[in-house]
Amino acid sequence: MHVDLEDAGAPAHFNTRICIVGAGVAGILLASSLAAKGIATHLLEAGGLVFEERSQELFAVEDAGTPHSGATEGRFRTFGGSSTRWGAQMLPYTQDVLHPPAALGLPEWPLELAEIEPYYREIEQFFAASPRPFSDDLLQEFGLSRPFISDEVRLRFSKWAPFTRRNLAGTLGKECLASPLVTVFTHANVLSIELNPNGSAVSSLTVTNYQGRRFQFSAQTYVLGTGTIETSRLLLASTSVCANGVGNCRDQVGRYFHDHIGVPAAEIPASDRSKVVDRFAPFLSGGTLHTPKLEATAALRADQKLLSVMAHFPIEEPENSGAGRVRAVLRGLQRRKFDRDVRQNLMALPAASVEVAQLLWSAKMKNRRALSKGARIALHIDCEQRPDGQSRIRLSAEKDRLDMPKAVVDWRVSDEEHETVRKFAQTIDRLLRDAGIASVAWHPELAEPGSRWLTRATDTYHMMGGARMGTDPSSSVVDSNLCVHGIENLFIASCAVFPTGGSSNPTFTMIALALRLKDRIAAS
Ligand SMILES: Cc1cc2nc3c(=O)[nH]c(=O)nc-3n(C[C@H](O)[C@H](O)[C@H](O)COP(=O)(O)OP(=O)(O)OC[C@H]3O[C@@H](n4cnc5c(N)ncnc54)[C@H](O)[C@@H]3O)c2cc1C
């Protein structure tokens, strides 16, 4: 069902058992999987069914630290959330992320990998991703051997879901709109969370449409699926009972904001291109792209004091190549938008037909992604960040047009991230040379002391933290069941709860946590 809060006839009060805020990746998956168990939900989305500038504008933030590009470019305030644009690249977290080597002094996750692993397969099935392994056993399935054997670096393969499944607005979101068990409310901007007088439970949510009309939503259980930055913003802006905000008696909300640091670290020289392509070009099977990742093992991390870190080989195709054109069209499909750019690329496809035919032939006959002649192969290193309480989301004194305080993003990057990238580059360099695969030309800023390496580093739109999970309420916001400490009916389904980031794309694990929450809610 669908209720547009812009419709004049909408009532002012709504009541249900489960109220989910945010119809992005977490919210839509949670509502649809609860419906599959016969449980009714209200799903509140700030944006419309299609992308609207007036909604997106409300995501504007103030940068107070290292500029964070994802805060403005990497999140989308619309039905489907950031799934309208994401890559849907999935790779499970590993034991050494949840329980890092003790010598590193990183926080542990208050749960075991075995508690989330069963959900990974369920998610792959939903996204129609190939069931082939994430491990380097994948190579055997294609009759290939490992590029090198090492106890310092392990090879795993991420899976990119097919484009047709990436945008949840067009898949499970559509099913939610048609389901009698899910009521999707659009233009439902949640302004604040109201607590009962002693602050132990949520009593309702205050919501506004874009005309300023207010609504109250009440439920037995509330789940925030508002994405990392908005989760902190909403908790901090909800001050009716506690002036510090909801869940923030101990000043933890908004702290430990982190991302993956992505560093374009090197180019693969033309002379080594074919050897690198042979070993590390992505595989394709059943519409899934499998991309190789060289990850630091727990042994290397403990030995060299490294944060989680991995290297990969992005292929940079010219926009006018066959692959570039196909990708632009598929991205348009994902956004469900056939704008001028998509139409131009579609029209140009016949001219690139030889390259497109090569792509198709290579995928079909060799299960391999072909490269155009003009393609460049880069070497990127991505690493997690050490949790830092000063890296945080705060509220600005300035308000948005709906009268909600804007978020201030004070993102910090430390020397430890630089050290991790620098040392891991040395290991990768040695392994590739020793195996006779490549002599890598590293960008010189990486090795320099000081902050010049940051001119190469960016965030990767993998926003995490601000409501971290832990057993101790004095250093975390939610417990291992994602319940906000001290507030019995408020849960958070978001990368906001991640105590550390690992080096894999985070959303796969975030969804696994959301599905685990669904089972707890269904059992309660
Ligand atoms: C270009 C791009 C590529 C990416 N690629 C990958 C990838 O390959 N793999 C990966 O793991 N991650 C990737 N990500 C990150 C991934 O998209 C996010 O981690 C994921 O979308 C987070 O899901 P979410 O449900 O927490 O938030 P979102 O998907 O952002 O959804 C949050 C929803 O909450 C709504 N909302 C927010 N505030 C309110 C409010 N106050 N009231 C009501 N509704 C509200 C928003 O409108 C939105 O619909 C990528 C991101 C981008 C931008």
Ligand as a Chemical Component Dictionary entry (heavy atoms), coordinates in Angstrom:
data_LIG
# 
_chem_comp.id                   LIG 
_chem_comp.type                 NON-POLYMER 
_chem_comp.pdbx_formal_charge   0 
_chem_comp.three_letter_code    LIG 
# 
loop_
_chem_comp_atom.comp_id 
_chem_comp_atom.atom_id 
_chem_comp_atom.alt_atom_id 
_chem_comp_atom.type_symbol 
_chem_comp_atom.charge 
_chem_comp_atom.model_Cartn_x 
_chem_comp_atom.model_Cartn_y 
_chem_comp_atom.model_Cartn_z 
_chem_comp_atom.pdbx_ordinal 
LIG C1  C1  C 0 27.569 5.335  -5.996 1  
LIG C2  C2  C 0 27.544 4.414  -4.789 2  
LIG C3  C3  C 0 28.065 3.136  -4.907 3  
LIG C4  C4  C 0 28.027 2.272  -3.795 4  
LIG N1  N1  N 0 28.462 1.002  -3.975 5  
LIG C5  C5  C 0 28.406 0.150  -2.939 6  
LIG C6  C6  C 0 28.775 -1.208 -3.118 7  
LIG O1  O1  O 0 29.103 -1.632 -4.238 8  
LIG N2  N2  N 0 28.742 -2.032 -2.044 9  
LIG C7  C7  C 0 28.384 -1.574 -0.807 10 
LIG O2  O2  O 0 28.428 -2.355 0.147  11 
LIG N3  N3  N 0 27.980 -0.304 -0.622 12 
LIG C8  C8  C 0 27.970 0.564  -1.651 13 
LIG N4  N4  N 0 27.533 1.844  -1.480 14 
LIG C9  C9  C 0 27.023 2.238  -0.146 15 
LIG C10 C10 C 0 25.588 1.761  0.013  16 
LIG O3  O3  O 0 24.790 2.358  -0.986 17 
LIG C11 C11 C 0 25.075 2.120  1.407  18 
LIG O4  O4  O 0 25.912 1.504  2.369  19 
LIG C12 C12 C 0 23.667 1.629  1.611  20 
LIG O5  O5  O 0 22.787 2.196  0.676  21 
LIG C13 C13 C 0 23.194 1.981  3.017  22 
LIG O6  O6  O 0 21.884 1.517  3.140  23 
LIG P1  P1  P 0 20.886 2.201  4.172  24 
LIG O7  O7  O 0 19.594 1.509  4.048  25 
LIG O8  O8  O 0 21.537 2.271  5.501  26 
LIG O9  O9  O 0 20.787 3.722  3.664  27 
LIG P2  P2  P 0 20.144 4.288  2.349  28 
LIG O10 O10 O 0 20.131 3.295  1.262  29 
LIG O11 O11 O 0 20.855 5.575  2.080  30 
LIG O12 O12 O 0 18.651 4.590  2.756  31 
LIG C14 C14 C 0 18.302 5.484  3.785  32 
LIG C15 C15 C 0 16.875 5.938  3.506  33 
LIG O13 O13 O 0 16.398 6.677  4.626  34 
LIG C16 C16 C 0 15.673 7.806  4.168  35 
LIG N5  N5  N 0 15.707 8.815  5.233  36 
LIG C17 C17 C 0 16.794 9.430  5.739  37 
LIG N6  N6  N 0 16.437 10.282 6.711  38 
LIG C18 C18 C 0 15.101 10.186 6.853  39 
LIG C19 C19 C 0 14.156 10.803 7.706  40 
LIG N7  N7  N 0 14.519 11.707 8.638  41 
LIG N8  N8  N 0 12.853 10.476 7.582  42 
LIG C20 C20 C 0 12.455 9.546  6.675  43 
LIG N9  N9  N 0 13.319 8.931  5.828  44 
LIG C21 C21 C 0 14.626 9.247  5.919  45 
LIG C22 C22 C 0 16.421 8.221  2.914  46 
LIG O14 O14 O 0 15.619 9.018  2.075  47 
LIG C23 C23 C 0 16.774 6.877  2.299  48 
LIG O15 O15 O 0 15.781 6.404  1.431  49 
LIG C24 C24 C 0 27.521 2.720  -2.551 50 
LIG C25 C25 C 0 27.001 4.022  -2.449 51 
LIG C26 C26 C 0 26.996 4.846  -3.556 52 
LIG C27 C27 C 0 26.396 6.211  -3.436 53 
# 
loop_
_chem_comp_bond.comp_id 
_chem_comp_bond.atom_id_1 
_chem_comp_bond.atom_id_2 
_chem_comp_bond.value_order 
_chem_comp_bond.pdbx_ordinal 
LIG C1  C2  SING 1  
LIG C2  C3  SING 2  
LIG C2  C26 DOUB 3  
LIG C3  C4  DOUB 4  
LIG C4  N1  SING 5  
LIG C4  C24 SING 6  
LIG N1  C5  DOUB 7  
LIG C5  C6  SING 8  
LIG C5  C8  SING 9  
LIG C6  O1  DOUB 10 
LIG C6  N2  SING 11 
LIG N2  C7  SING 12 
LIG C7  O2  DOUB 13 
LIG C7  N3  SING 14 
LIG N3  C8  DOUB 15 
LIG C8  N4  SING 16 
LIG N4  C9  SING 17 
LIG N4  C24 SING 18 
LIG C9  C10 SING 19 
LIG C10 O3  SING 20 
LIG C10 C11 SING 21 
LIG C11 O4  SING 22 
LIG C11 C12 SING 23 
LIG C12 O5  SING 24 
LIG C12 C13 SING 25 
LIG C13 O6  SING 26 
LIG O6  P1  SING 27 
LIG P1  O7  DOUB 28 
LIG P1  O8  SING 29 
LIG P1  O9  SING 30 
LIG O9  P2  SING 31 
LIG P2  O10 DOUB 32 
LIG P2  O11 SING 33 
LIG P2  O12 SING 34 
LIG O12 C14 SING 35 
LIG C14 C15 SING 36 
LIG C15 O13 SING 37 
LIG C15 C23 SING 38 
LIG O13 C16 SING 39 
LIG C16 N5  SING 40 
LIG C16 C22 SING 41 
LIG N5  C17 SING 42 
LIG N5  C21 SING 43 
LIG C17 N6  DOUB 44 
LIG N6  C18 SING 45 
LIG C18 C19 SING 46 
LIG C18 C21 DOUB 47 
LIG C19 N7  SING 48 
LIG C19 N8  DOUB 49 
LIG N8  C20 SING 50 
LIG C20 N9  DOUB 51 
LIG N9  C21 SING 52 
LIG C22 O14 SING 53 
LIG C22 C23 SING 54 
LIG C23 O15 SING 55 
LIG C24 C25 DOUB 56 
LIG C25 C26 SING 57 
LIG C26 C27 SING 58 
# 
